[in-house]
Amino acid sequence: MKKKQLGKTELYSSPLIFGGNVFGWTVNEKDSFDLLDEILGMGINDIDTADVYSRWADGNSGGESETIIGKYFQQRGDRDKYIIATKVGSSMKPDGDKDISKDHIMKAVEDSLKRLKTDYIDLYYTHWDDEKTPVEETLGAYQQLIKEGKVRYIGASNLSEDRLKASLQASKEEGLPKYEVFQPEYSLVQRDKFENGIRDICMDNNLGVASYFSLASGFLTGKYSSVEDVKGSSREMFLKDYFDERGKKILKALKDISDHRNISQAGIALRWIMQRPGITAPIASVTKSKHLKSFKEAMENELSKEEMENLNQASS
């Protein structure tokens, strides 16, 4: 399996990153361990999580995903062979404010390190912008953590174009650490947020890109054919707006290729992202072992120029 360099770092990721948001939420600890065994066995070496995962599950307070990952690698004893990425900036309280101040980062990183049972984080993301902390303050906090050996590299997720550009400019002018990886929402149904501006900034500044919501909360798997299929479910709020004419065109294009290739629609949707300009690797998660088949399909099958164009047109 050919690894992909994350920006200009010394981190080389598998062409698909596993999203650990499901750990401690829709997947319990034992099943999470079993999934991790399979994921790593497939050659996936990059696990993405956040301090706030999986706060939204009943009885949780946040940090559950990190805790499970920490326990798992403590038992394996080979944590240094893998990339662990986590994030800071979200509040652990349901109604709390986003915070990327130095004080918050310095406390949050210690909590994450403790839960992950590690001395260092390979890639530490600004999860959400609070839009008030000076970018120099945030980057200065990361500079201290890198100097202390607690963080290797930094990334950003969900920053606006202006704040990302300001951060990159501050890195150049002030000698501060540079964001090496950007994490945007990106999929066949959500292209504009990344393609209209952010992609050019990332490519011009040699930033790696790890996309999230790569399967649009399950919409692109083909499991759901109409809004009636998701009514009353936890996915309704994410999927209800996708069942328009454009959404139907995308599902048809995926099905046509799926039927011809005899591979899953999820595998095709992930592969489309992998072959798009500016993308390093998509992030995706599953809750059941059988769904990992789509990961293998995405990593092992290249879409033709014609197939890519059909998907581009359907999703334009």
Phi, psi and omega in degrees: 000125180281125180276156181246129178289132178273101183061227178253025181276178173265013179268126178242114186263151167301157183291359175219135182252136180273131179272115184275014179296338182281338183294125180081001179244279178264357177228124181285176186299313182299312180292330175296317178299317179296318178297317180298321176303313182291317181300310181293326178296334178281350182100001175286123187243009189233118181244126182252131178215191177202156181298328185280343178290134001242067187303329190282352177283149180304129177086354180268157178233005182103151179090357184296320179296312178301319181298316179295316179297318179298314178298319182298309183287335174296320179290321181289320180078014181230038183304330184291349180274354188234159177263123174246119178247134175222178190224160178221151176131333176278154177274145176280353177260137183307325182251018183279162181273151173292149187207115175238034174287161179299316181302316181293315182299316184294327177282316184297323182295323179294320178296318180294316179300320179294315180293321181282352179053049181219163179269346185209155176248129183292316183219117185247117185262142159287112189286306179223148178277139173269355174062015178227330180288130177303138182301329180295325179293315179298312181294328177295323176296317178296324178301318179294318181294323177293318179298324180280354179081012181274339178225137178270310182218162181238155177219176179223148178228136172068016176286149174289165177303316184296316182288327176293315179297320179296321179294316180294323178293318179297323178299318180290314188278330185254000181069030181265161179301150182255139169299125182259340183222140175243142182239100179255162167285131182200130178194179177300331180265348179228089183254326190299319185303326181265315189287332184268066174123304184298319181302315181297320178298316181297315182291321180294333183250014176057041176273136169289156180228122177242108186276146175244172188052040186297333178252015177051053178056029176100349181302319186280358177283344183085004181291329183247130182251345178207166181297335178297332182290339184246359181299131179082355181266168179292344181269353186303317183295332180275327191257341191302332183272355183276344187273052175255189182297320179296316179300320179294322178297319180296314180297322179294317179298318177297316181296320180300315180290321179300314180295321181289320185271340186061042171230162188289155176296325178297317178298321179292316181298321178290319181294324177304315179297316183300332182262004180277148180300139174085353183268134173269307180197139174279151172261134177212155180225159175223163176247349181228145182304320185297337181281349178291345177304323180294329177295314179299318179299317181295322183280339187254348184240127177261134178279143179286166177301319180294318179295318178298318181293321178299318179290321178299316181292318180296328185259002183287000000 
